Amino acid sequence: MIASTMDDLHHNRLSGGSGDERRERLEYLADLLGQLQQMADQHGCRKLSRMLAISHAEAQRETLR
């Protein structure tokens, strides 16, 4: 699922896909990363939680570009 989303993002960037579609996919990815970060935190995986939090923040930042 994540690999497919990343492939779609890469394809849209190269093929000039609509900005709205790219933003929607990035928002979805950011939400997914946020949920994974919460799960890692709940299970005491501190390092994984921090890494996912950074990825979540980056995905959110990308939605604003």
PDB file of N, CA, C, O and CB in Angstrom:
ATOM      1  N   MET A   1       0.824  -1.191   0.000  1.00  0.00           N
ATOM      2  CA  MET A   1       0.000   0.000   0.000  1.00  0.00           C
ATOM      3  C   MET A   1       0.868   1.255   0.000  1.00  0.00           C
ATOM      4  O   MET A   1       0.676   2.140  -0.834  1.00  0.00           O
ATOM      5  CB  MET A   1      -0.937  -0.002   1.205  1.00  0.00           C
ATOM      6  N   ILE A   2       1.823   1.339   0.931  1.00  0.00           N
ATOM      7  CA  ILE A   2       2.689   2.512   1.000  1.00  0.00           C
ATOM      8  C   ILE A   2       3.539   2.609  -0.252  1.00  0.00           C
ATOM      9  O   ILE A   2       3.703   3.697  -0.805  1.00  0.00           O
ATOM     10  CB  ILE A   2       3.581   2.459   2.248  1.00  0.00           C
ATOM     11  N   ALA A   3       4.085   1.480  -0.711  1.00  0.00           N
ATOM     12  CA  ALA A   3       4.913   1.499  -1.921  1.00  0.00           C
ATOM     13  C   ALA A   3       4.099   1.982  -3.109  1.00  0.00           C
ATOM     14  O   ALA A   3       4.606   2.740  -3.937  1.00  0.00           O
ATOM     15  CB  ALA A   3       5.495   0.102  -2.208  1.00  0.00           C
ATOM     16  N   SER A   4       2.861   1.561  -3.205  1.00  0.00           N
ATOM     17  CA  SER A   4       1.991   2.002  -4.296  1.00  0.00           C
ATOM     18  C   SER A   4       1.747   3.503  -4.216  1.00  0.00           C
ATOM     19  O   SER A   4       1.783   4.192  -5.236  1.00  0.00           O
ATOM     20  CB  SER A   4       0.655   1.245  -4.260  1.00  0.00           C
ATOM     21  N   THR A   5       1.499   4.011  -3.019  1.00  0.00           N
ATOM     22  CA  THR A   5       1.280   5.444  -2.842  1.00  0.00           C
ATOM     23  C   THR A   5       2.523   6.228  -3.217  1.00  0.00           C
ATOM     24  O   THR A   5       2.430   7.263  -3.876  1.00  0.00           O
ATOM     25  CB  THR A   5       0.877   5.754  -1.400  1.00  0.00           C
ATOM     26  N   MET A   6       3.692   5.741  -2.800  1.00  0.00           N
ATOM     27  CA  MET A   6       4.941   6.424  -3.139  1.00  0.00           C
ATOM     28  C   MET A   6       5.183   6.388  -4.641  1.00  0.00           C
ATOM     29  O   MET A   6       5.624   7.383  -5.215  1.00  0.00           O
ATOM     30  CB  MET A   6       6.124   5.785  -2.397  1.00  0.00           C
ATOM     31  N   ASP A   7       4.903   5.261  -5.286  1.00  0.00           N
ATOM     32  CA  ASP A   7       5.042   5.174  -6.743  1.00  0.00           C
ATOM     33  C   ASP A   7       4.113   6.172  -7.427  1.00  0.00           C
ATOM     34  O   ASP A   7       4.506   6.829  -8.391  1.00  0.00           O
ATOM     35  CB  ASP A   7       4.740   3.741  -7.235  1.00  0.00           C
ATOM     36  N   ASP A   8       2.891   6.284  -6.932  1.00  0.00           N
ATOM     37  CA  ASP A   8       1.936   7.230  -7.506  1.00  0.00           C
ATOM     38  C   ASP A   8       2.410   8.669  -7.336  1.00  0.00           C
ATOM     39  O   ASP A   8       2.278   9.480  -8.252  1.00  0.00           O
ATOM     40  CB  ASP A   8       0.563   7.054  -6.863  1.00  0.00           C
ATOM     41  N   LEU A   9       2.964   8.989  -6.158  1.00  0.00           N
ATOM     42  CA  LEU A   9       3.480  10.336  -5.930  1.00  0.00           C
ATOM     43  C   LEU A   9       4.619  10.644  -6.887  1.00  0.00           C
ATOM     44  O   LEU A   9       4.675  11.725  -7.473  1.00  0.00           O
ATOM     45  CB  LEU A   9       3.951  10.495  -4.481  1.00  0.00           C
ATOM     46  N   HIS A  10       5.523   9.689  -7.042  1.00  0.00           N
ATOM     47  CA  HIS A  10       6.661   9.866  -7.945  1.00  0.00           C
ATOM     48  C   HIS A  10       6.164  10.038  -9.375  1.00  0.00           C
ATOM     49  O   HIS A  10       6.641  10.917 -10.093  1.00  0.00           O
ATOM     50  CB  HIS A  10       7.634   8.663  -7.850  1.00  0.00           C
ATOM     51  N   HIS A  11       5.220   9.218  -9.792  1.00  0.00           N
ATOM     52  CA  HIS A  11       4.675   9.296 -11.147  1.00  0.00           C
ATOM     53  C   HIS A  11       4.005  10.648 -11.378  1.00  0.00           C
ATOM     54  O   HIS A  11       4.209  11.265 -12.423  1.00  0.00           O
ATOM     55  CB  HIS A  11       3.670   8.154 -11.393  1.00  0.00           C
ATOM     56  N   ASN A  12       3.217  11.111 -10.427  1.00  0.00           N
ATOM     57  CA  ASN A  12       2.528  12.396 -10.577  1.00  0.00           C
ATOM     58  C   ASN A  12       3.509  13.547 -10.675  1.00  0.00           C
ATOM     59  O   ASN A  12       3.293  14.486 -11.441  1.00  0.00           O
ATOM     60  CB  ASN A  12       1.580  12.629  -9.413  1.00  0.00           C
ATOM     61  N   ARG A  13       4.566  13.483  -9.918  1.00  0.00           N
ATOM     62  CA  ARG A  13       5.561  14.549  -9.962  1.00  0.00           C
ATOM     63  C   ARG A  13       6.218  14.588 -11.342  1.00  0.00           C
ATOM     64  O   ARG A  13       6.423  15.667 -11.898  1.00  0.00           O
ATOM     65  CB  ARG A  13       6.626  14.350  -8.857  1.00  0.00           C
ATOM     66  N   LEU A  14       6.549  13.420 -11.898  1.00  0.00           N
ATOM     67  CA  LEU A  14       7.220  13.367 -13.190  1.00  0.00           C
ATOM     68  C   LEU A  14       6.273  13.642 -14.344  1.00  0.00           C
ATOM     69  O   LEU A  14       6.678  14.235 -15.344  1.00  0.00           O
ATOM     70  CB  LEU A  14       7.871  12.024 -13.379  1.00  0.00           C
ATOM     71  N   SER A  15       5.028  13.226 -14.226  1.00  0.00           N
ATOM     72  CA  SER A  15       4.101  13.360 -15.345  1.00  0.00           C
ATOM     73  C   SER A  15       3.258  14.626 -15.263  1.00  0.00           C
ATOM     74  O   SER A  15       2.393  14.857 -16.108  1.00  0.00           O
ATOM     75  CB  SER A  15       3.198  12.157 -15.406  1.00  0.00           C
ATOM     76  N   GLY A  16       3.508  15.437 -14.255  1.00  0.00           N
ATOM     77  CA  GLY A  16       2.745  16.674 -14.139  1.00  0.00           C
ATOM     78  C   GLY A  16       1.314  16.454 -13.696  1.00  0.00           C
ATOM     79  O   GLY A  16       0.417  17.187 -14.110  1.00  0.00           O
ATOM     80  N   GLY A  17       1.085  15.431 -12.842  1.00  0.00           N
ATOM     81  CA  GLY A  17      -0.252  15.171 -12.322  1.00  0.00           C
ATOM     82  C   GLY A  17      -0.788  16.399 -11.611  1.00  0.00           C
ATOM     83  O   GLY A  17      -0.029  17.289 -11.229  1.00  0.00           O
ATOM     84  N   SER A  18      -2.083  16.440 -11.440  1.00  0.00           N
ATOM     85  CA  SER A  18      -2.703  17.623 -10.852  1.00  0.00           C
ATOM     86  C   SER A  18      -2.184  17.863  -9.442  1.00  0.00           C
ATOM     87  O   SER A  18      -1.904  16.927  -8.693  1.00  0.00           O
ATOM     88  CB  SER A  18      -4.225  17.479 -10.835  1.00  0.00           C
ATOM     89  N   GLY A  19      -2.064  19.136  -9.102  1.00  0.00           N
ATOM     90  CA  GLY A  19      -1.603  19.507  -7.771  1.00  0.00           C
ATOM     91  C   GLY A  19      -2.545  19.041  -6.686  1.00  0.00           C
ATOM     92  O   GLY A  19      -2.113  18.660  -5.598  1.00  0.00           O
ATOM     93  N   ASP A  20      -3.848  19.071  -6.983  1.00  0.00           N
ATOM     94  CA  ASP A  20      -4.838  18.626  -5.996  1.00  0.00           C
ATOM     95  C   ASP A  20      -4.687  17.141  -5.696  1.00  0.00           C
ATOM     96  O   ASP A  20      -4.780  16.720  -4.543  1.00  0.00           O
ATOM     97  CB  ASP A  20      -6.258  18.916  -6.493  1.00  0.00           C
ATOM     98  N   GLU A  21      -4.455  16.352  -6.740  1.00  0.00           N
ATOM     99  CA  GLU A  21      -4.290  14.908  -6.554  1.00  0.00           C
ATOM    100  C   GLU A  21      -3.038  14.621  -5.728  1.00  0.00           C
ATOM    101  O   GLU A  21      -3.066  13.786  -4.824  1.00  0.00           O
ATOM    102  CB  GLU A  21      -4.211  14.187  -7.921  1.00  0.00           C
ATOM    103  N   ARG A  22      -1.948  15.307  -6.036  1.00  0.00           N
ATOM    104  CA  ARG A  22      -0.703  15.128  -5.288  1.00  0.00           C
ATOM    105  C   ARG A  22      -0.911  15.491  -3.824  1.00  0.00           C
ATOM    106  O   ARG A  22      -0.486  14.754  -2.934  1.00  0.00           O
ATOM    107  CB  ARG A  22       0.428  15.982  -5.897  1.00  0.00           C
ATOM    108  N   ARG A  23      -1.570  16.638  -3.568  1.00  0.00           N
ATOM    109  CA  ARG A  23      -1.806  17.073  -2.196  1.00  0.00           C
ATOM    110  C   ARG A  23      -2.663  16.062  -1.439  1.00  0.00           C
ATOM    111  O   ARG A  23      -2.391  15.759  -0.278  1.00  0.00           O
ATOM    112  CB  ARG A  23      -2.477  18.448  -2.183  1.00  0.00           C
ATOM    113  N   GLU A  24      -3.703  15.540  -2.101  1.00  0.00           N
ATOM    114  CA  GLU A  24      -4.565  14.552  -1.452  1.00  0.00           C
ATOM    115  C   GLU A  24      -3.786  13.299  -1.074  1.00  0.00           C
ATOM    116  O   GLU A  24      -3.969  12.748   0.012  1.00  0.00           O
ATOM    117  CB  GLU A  24      -5.733  14.183  -2.366  1.00  0.00           C
ATOM    118  N   ARG A  25      -2.919  12.854  -1.973  1.00  0.00           N
ATOM    119  CA  ARG A  25      -2.123  11.653  -1.686  1.00  0.00           C
ATOM    120  C   ARG A  25      -1.132  11.922  -0.555  1.00  0.00           C
ATOM    121  O   ARG A  25      -0.907  11.060   0.294  1.00  0.00           O
ATOM    122  CB  ARG A  25      -1.369  11.185  -2.954  1.00  0.00           C
ATOM    123  N   LEU A  26      -0.547  13.106  -0.542  1.00  0.00           N
ATOM    124  CA  LEU A  26       0.372  13.453   0.536  1.00  0.00           C
ATOM    125  C   LEU A  26      -0.361  13.581   1.868  1.00  0.00           C
ATOM    126  O   LEU A  26       0.166  13.177   2.905  1.00  0.00           O
ATOM    127  CB  LEU A  26       1.101  14.755   0.212  1.00  0.00           C
ATOM    128  N   GLU A  27      -1.560  14.132   1.850  1.00  0.00           N
ATOM    129  CA  GLU A  27      -2.359  14.214   3.075  1.00  0.00           C
ATOM    130  C   GLU A  27      -2.683  12.817   3.592  1.00  0.00           C
ATOM    131  O   GLU A  27      -2.620  12.563   4.795  1.00  0.00           O
ATOM    132  CB  GLU A  27      -3.660  15.007   2.826  1.00  0.00           C
ATOM    133  N   TYR A  28      -3.030  11.914   2.681  1.00  0.00           N
ATOM    134  CA  TYR A  28      -3.303  10.525   3.059  1.00  0.00           C
ATOM    135  C   TYR A  28      -2.053   9.896   3.670  1.00  0.00           C
ATOM    136  O   TYR A  28      -2.125   9.239   4.708  1.00  0.00           O
ATOM    137  CB  TYR A  28      -3.778   9.704   1.831  1.00  0.00           C
ATOM    138  N   LEU A  29      -0.918  10.098   3.026  1.00  0.00           N
ATOM    139  CA  LEU A  29       0.336   9.543   3.522  1.00  0.00           C
ATOM    140  C   LEU A  29       0.681  10.125   4.892  1.00  0.00           C
ATOM    141  O   LEU A  29       1.129   9.399   5.779  1.00  0.00           O
ATOM    142  CB  LEU A  29       1.473   9.814   2.525  1.00  0.00           C
ATOM    143  N   ALA A  30       0.474  11.427   5.068  1.00  0.00           N
ATOM    144  CA  ALA A  30       0.730  12.063   6.360  1.00  0.00           C
ATOM    145  C   ALA A  30      -0.168  11.462   7.441  1.00  0.00           C
ATOM    146  O   ALA A  30       0.294  11.182   8.547  1.00  0.00           O
ATOM    147  CB  ALA A  30       0.509  13.587   6.266  1.00  0.00           C
ATOM    148  N   ASP A  31      -1.445  11.265   7.126  1.00  0.00           N
ATOM    149  CA  ASP A  31      -2.366  10.653   8.095  1.00  0.00           C
ATOM    150  C   ASP A  31      -1.920   9.240   8.462  1.00  0.00           C
ATOM    151  O   ASP A  31      -1.934   8.858   9.632  1.00  0.00           O
ATOM    152  CB  ASP A  31      -3.797  10.620   7.529  1.00  0.00           C
ATOM    153  N   LEU A  32      -1.528   8.479   7.460  1.00  0.00           N
ATOM    154  CA  LEU A  32      -1.064   7.109   7.687  1.00  0.00           C
ATOM    155  C   LEU A  32       0.172   7.099   8.583  1.00  0.00           C
ATOM    156  O   LEU A  32       0.256   6.311   9.525  1.00  0.00           O
ATOM    157  CB  LEU A  32      -0.755   6.415   6.348  1.00  0.00           C
ATOM    158  N   LEU A  33       1.123   7.971   8.288  1.00  0.00           N
ATOM    159  CA  LEU A  33       2.335   8.047   9.105  1.00  0.00           C
ATOM    160  C   LEU A  33       2.012   8.473  10.531  1.00  0.00           C
ATOM    161  O   LEU A  33       2.619   7.976  11.480  1.00  0.00           O
ATOM    162  CB  LEU A  33       3.338   9.021   8.483  1.00  0.00           C
ATOM    163  N   GLY A  34       1.061   9.388  10.691  1.00  0.00           N
ATOM    164  CA  GLY A  34       0.646   9.814  12.026  1.00  0.00           C
ATOM    165  C   GLY A  34       0.040   8.664  12.825  1.00  0.00           C
ATOM    166  O   GLY A  34       0.315   8.516  14.016  1.00  0.00           O
ATOM    167  N   GLN A  35      -0.779   7.857  12.172  1.00  0.00           N
ATOM    168  CA  GLN A  35      -1.377   6.704  12.842  1.00  0.00           C
ATOM    169  C   GLN A  35      -0.319   5.674  13.221  1.00  0.00           C
ATOM    170  O   GLN A  35      -0.363   5.107  14.313  1.00  0.00           O
ATOM    171  CB  GLN A  35      -2.436   6.060  11.949  1.00  0.00           C
ATOM    172  N   LEU A  36       0.629   5.433  12.323  1.00  0.00           N
ATOM    173  CA  LEU A  36       1.713   4.493  12.627  1.00  0.00           C
ATOM    174  C   LEU A  36       2.562   5.007  13.788  1.00  0.00           C
ATOM    175  O   LEU A  36       3.005   4.228  14.632  1.00  0.00           O
ATOM    176  CB  LEU A  36       2.598   4.264  11.383  1.00  0.00           C
ATOM    177  N   GLN A  37       2.782   6.307  13.825  1.00  0.00           N
ATOM    178  CA  GLN A  37       3.563   6.900  14.912  1.00  0.00           C
ATOM    179  C   GLN A  37       2.853   6.691  16.251  1.00  0.00           C
ATOM    180  O   GLN A  37       3.491   6.358  17.249  1.00  0.00           O
ATOM    181  CB  GLN A  37       3.795   8.409  14.656  1.00  0.00           C
ATOM    182  N   GLN A  38       1.550   6.883  16.270  1.00  0.00           N
ATOM    183  CA  GLN A  38       0.778   6.666  17.498  1.00  0.00           C
ATOM    184  C   GLN A  38       0.847   5.208  17.940  1.00  0.00           C
ATOM    185  O   GLN A  38       0.982   4.925  19.131  1.00  0.00           O
ATOM    186  CB  GLN A  38      -0.684   7.083  17.292  1.00  0.00           C
ATOM    187  N   MET A  39       0.755   4.285  16.987  1.00  0.00           N
ATOM    188  CA  MET A  39       0.837   2.861  17.319  1.00  0.00           C
ATOM    189  C   MET A  39       2.202   2.517  17.897  1.00  0.00           C
ATOM    190  O   MET A  39       2.294   1.796  18.890  1.00  0.00           O
ATOM    191  CB  MET A  39       0.560   2.001  16.078  1.00  0.00           C
ATOM    192  N   ALA A  40       3.250   3.025  17.284  1.00  0.00           N
ATOM    193  CA  ALA A  40       4.602   2.759  17.779  1.00  0.00           C
ATOM    194  C   ALA A  40       4.761   3.320  19.188  1.00  0.00           C
ATOM    195  O   ALA A  40       5.365   2.682  20.051  1.00  0.00           O
ATOM    196  CB  ALA A  40       5.665   3.369  16.832  1.00  0.00           C
ATOM    197  N   ASP A  41       4.223   4.506  19.417  1.00  0.00           N
ATOM    198  CA  ASP A  41       4.304   5.132  20.734  1.00  0.00           C
ATOM    199  C   ASP A  41       3.550   4.305  21.778  1.00  0.00           C
ATOM    200  O   ASP A  41       4.039   4.113  22.891  1.00  0.00           O
ATOM    201  CB  ASP A  41       3.743   6.563  20.681  1.00  0.00           C
ATOM    202  N   GLN A  42       2.365   3.818  21.421  1.00  0.00           N
ATOM    203  CA  GLN A  42       1.557   3.016  22.346  1.00  0.00           C
ATOM    204  C   GLN A  42       2.256   1.718  22.735  1.00  0.00           C
ATOM    205  O   GLN A  42       2.048   1.202  23.833  1.00  0.00           O
ATOM    206  CB  GLN A  42       0.204   2.702  21.724  1.00  0.00           C
ATOM    207  N   HIS A  43       3.078   1.197  21.843  1.00  0.00           N
ATOM    208  CA  HIS A  43       3.774  -0.062  22.106  1.00  0.00           C
ATOM    209  C   HIS A  43       5.184   0.153  22.651  1.00  0.00           C
ATOM    210  O   HIS A  43       5.969  -0.790  22.753  1.00  0.00           O
ATOM    211  CB  HIS A  43       3.839  -0.890  20.839  1.00  0.00           C
ATOM    212  N   GLY A  44       5.494   1.387  22.993  1.00  0.00           N
ATOM    213  CA  GLY A  44       6.770   1.677  23.628  1.00  0.00           C
ATOM    214  C   GLY A  44       7.970   1.653  22.694  1.00  0.00           C
ATOM    215  O   GLY A  44       9.107   1.531  23.150  1.00  0.00           O
ATOM    216  N   CYS A  45       7.736   1.767  21.412  1.00  0.00           N
ATOM    217  CA  CYS A  45       8.832   1.780  20.429  1.00  0.00           C
ATOM    218  C   CYS A  45       9.262   3.227  20.223  1.00  0.00           C
ATOM    219  O   CYS A  45       8.880   3.868  19.244  1.00  0.00           O
ATOM    220  CB  CYS A  45       8.396   1.121  19.060  1.00  0.00           C
ATOM    221  N   ARG A  46      10.053   3.725  21.151  1.00  0.00           N
ATOM    222  CA  ARG A  46      10.383   5.148  21.165  1.00  0.00           C
ATOM    223  C   ARG A  46      11.134   5.603  19.925  1.00  0.00           C
ATOM    224  O   ARG A  46      10.790   6.625  19.331  1.00  0.00           O
ATOM    225  CB  ARG A  46      11.197   5.464  22.379  1.00  0.00           C
ATOM    226  N   LYS A  47      12.157   4.853  19.530  1.00  0.00           N
ATOM    227  CA  LYS A  47      12.946   5.267  18.365  1.00  0.00           C
ATOM    228  C   LYS A  47      12.093   5.243  17.098  1.00  0.00           C
ATOM    229  O   LYS A  47      12.137   6.181  16.301  1.00  0.00           O
ATOM    230  CB  LYS A  47      14.177   4.354  18.194  1.00  0.00           C
ATOM    231  N   LEU A  48      11.324   4.181  16.911  1.00  0.00           N
ATOM    232  CA  LEU A  48      10.443   4.079  15.747  1.00  0.00           C
ATOM    233  C   LEU A  48       9.411   5.207  15.768  1.00  0.00           C
ATOM    234  O   LEU A  48       9.128   5.810  14.733  1.00  0.00           O
ATOM    235  CB  LEU A  48       9.737   2.702  15.715  1.00  0.00           C
ATOM    236  N   SER A  49       8.856   5.489  16.934  1.00  0.00           N
ATOM    237  CA  SER A  49       7.881   6.562  17.071  1.00  0.00           C
ATOM    238  C   SER A  49       8.484   7.901  16.658  1.00  0.00           C
ATOM    239  O   SER A  49       7.842   8.676  15.949  1.00  0.00           O
ATOM    240  CB  SER A  49       7.366   6.634  18.511  1.00  0.00           C
ATOM    241  N   ARG A  50       9.705   8.179  17.090  1.00  0.00           N
ATOM    242  CA  ARG A  50      10.374   9.438  16.719  1.00  0.00           C
ATOM    243  C   ARG A  50      10.618   9.513  15.220  1.00  0.00           C
ATOM    244  O   ARG A  50      10.411  10.559  14.604  1.00  0.00           O
ATOM    245  CB  ARG A  50      11.705   9.581  17.468  1.00  0.00           C
ATOM    246  N   MET A  51      11.060   8.399  14.631  1.00  0.00           N
ATOM    247  CA  MET A  51      11.318   8.382  13.189  1.00  0.00           C
ATOM    248  C   MET A  51      10.028   8.620  12.405  1.00  0.00           C
ATOM    249  O   MET A  51      10.019   9.366  11.426  1.00  0.00           O
ATOM    250  CB  MET A  51      11.952   7.042  12.772  1.00  0.00           C
ATOM    251  N   LEU A  52       8.955   7.991  12.838  1.00  0.00           N
ATOM    252  CA  LEU A  52       7.668   8.180  12.171  1.00  0.00           C
ATOM    253  C   LEU A  52       7.139   9.600  12.378  1.00  0.00           C
ATOM    254  O   LEU A  52       6.502  10.159  11.486  1.00  0.00           O
ATOM    255  CB  LEU A  52       6.648   7.159  12.686  1.00  0.00           C
ATOM    256  N   ALA A  53       7.396  10.178  13.539  1.00  0.00           N
ATOM    257  CA  ALA A  53       6.973  11.560  13.792  1.00  0.00           C
ATOM    258  C   ALA A  53       7.686  12.515  12.838  1.00  0.00           C
ATOM    259  O   ALA A  53       7.077  13.453  12.325  1.00  0.00           O
ATOM    260  CB  ALA A  53       7.256  11.959  15.262  1.00  0.00           C
ATOM    261  N   ILE A  54       8.962  12.278  12.602  1.00  0.00           N
ATOM    262  CA  ILE A  54       9.716  13.101  11.652  1.00  0.00           C
ATOM    263  C   ILE A  54       9.153  12.928  10.249  1.00  0.00           C
ATOM    264  O   ILE A  54       8.969  13.907   9.526  1.00  0.00           O
ATOM    265  CB  ILE A  54      11.218  12.734  11.677  1.00  0.00           C
ATOM    266  N   SER A  55       8.879  11.690   9.864  1.00  0.00           N
ATOM    267  CA  SER A  55       8.311  11.416   8.538  1.00  0.00           C
ATOM    268  C   SER A  55       6.931  12.042   8.393  1.00  0.00           C
ATOM    269  O   SER A  55       6.591  12.571   7.334  1.00  0.00           O
ATOM    270  CB  SER A  55       8.228   9.902   8.290  1.00  0.00           C
ATOM    271  N   HIS A  56       6.144  11.983   9.447  1.00  0.00           N
ATOM    272  CA  HIS A  56       4.812  12.586   9.447  1.00  0.00           C
ATOM    273  C   HIS A  56       4.919  14.094   9.232  1.00  0.00           C
ATOM    274  O   HIS A  56       4.193  14.663   8.416  1.00  0.00           O
ATOM    275  CB  HIS A  56       4.075  12.281  10.772  1.00  0.00           C
ATOM    276  N   ALA A  57       5.819  14.731   9.961  1.00  0.00           N
ATOM    277  CA  ALA A  57       6.005  16.177   9.814  1.00  0.00           C
ATOM    278  C   ALA A  57       6.464  16.536   8.403  1.00  0.00           C
ATOM    279  O   ALA A  57       6.010  17.530   7.837  1.00  0.00           O
ATOM    280  CB  ALA A  57       7.020  16.691  10.842  1.00  0.00           C
ATOM    281  N   GLU A  58       7.349  15.744   7.841  1.00  0.00           N
ATOM    282  CA  GLU A  58       7.833  15.999   6.480  1.00  0.00           C
ATOM    283  C   GLU A  58       6.707  15.836   5.462  1.00  0.00           C
ATOM    284  O   GLU A  58       6.597  16.635   4.533  1.00  0.00           O
ATOM    285  CB  GLU A  58       8.997  15.052   6.136  1.00  0.00           C
ATOM    286  N   ALA A  59       5.880  14.822   5.624  1.00  0.00           N
ATOM    287  CA  ALA A  59       4.754  14.628   4.704  1.00  0.00           C
ATOM    288  C   ALA A  59       3.784  15.804   4.800  1.00  0.00           C
ATOM    289  O   ALA A  59       3.258  16.262   3.786  1.00  0.00           O
ATOM    290  CB  ALA A  59       4.021  13.299   5.012  1.00  0.00           C
ATOM    291  N   GLN A  60       3.549  16.288   6.009  1.00  0.00           N
ATOM    292  CA  GLN A  60       2.680  17.451   6.174  1.00  0.00           C
ATOM    293  C   GLN A  60       3.297  18.680   5.503  1.00  0.00           C
ATOM    294  O   GLN A  60       2.593  19.460   4.862  1.00  0.00           O
ATOM    295  CB  GLN A  60       2.426  17.728   7.669  1.00  0.00           C
ATOM    296  N   ARG A  61       4.598  18.846   5.653  1.00  0.00           N
ATOM    297  CA  ARG A  61       5.291  19.973   5.029  1.00  0.00           C
ATOM    298  C   ARG A  61       5.170  19.910   3.508  1.00  0.00           C
ATOM    299  O   ARG A  61       4.969  20.930   2.849  1.00  0.00           O
ATOM    300  CB  ARG A  61       6.772  19.990   5.443  1.00  0.00           C
ATOM    301  N   GLU A  62       5.292  18.715   2.967  1.00  0.00           N
ATOM    302  CA  GLU A  62       5.199  18.539   1.512  1.00  0.00           C
ATOM    303  C   GLU A  62       3.819  18.909   0.979  1.00  0.00           C
ATOM    304  O   GLU A  62       3.699  19.353  -0.163  1.00  0.00           O
ATOM    305  CB  GLU A  62       5.523  17.097   1.136  1.00  0.00           C
ATOM    306  N   THR A  63       2.774  18.734   1.790  1.00  0.00           N
ATOM    307  CA  THR A  63       1.428  19.085   1.315  1.00  0.00           C
ATOM    308  C   THR A  63       1.298  20.582   1.077  1.00  0.00           C
ATOM    309  O   THR A  63       0.428  21.016   0.323  1.00  0.00           O
ATOM    310  CB  THR A  63       0.369  18.626   2.322  1.00  0.00           C
ATOM    311  N   LEU A  64       2.149  21.368   1.709  1.00  0.00           N
ATOM    312  CA  LEU A  64       2.072  22.827   1.585  1.00  0.00           C
ATOM    313  C   LEU A  64       2.893  23.372   0.427  1.00  0.00           C
ATOM    314  O   LEU A  64       2.812  24.562   0.122  1.00  0.00           O
ATOM    315  CB  LEU A  64       2.529  23.472   2.863  1.00  0.00           C
ATOM    316  N   ARG A  65       3.681  22.523  -0.222  1.00  0.00           N
ATOM    317  CA  ARG A  65       4.528  22.985  -1.340  1.00  0.00           C
ATOM    318  C   ARG A  65       3.738  23.146  -2.601  1.00  0.00           C
ATOM    319  O   ARG A  65       4.292  23.524  -3.633  1.00  0.00           O
ATOM    320  CB  ARG A  65       5.671  22.022  -1.586  1.00  0.00           C
TER     321      ARG A  65
END
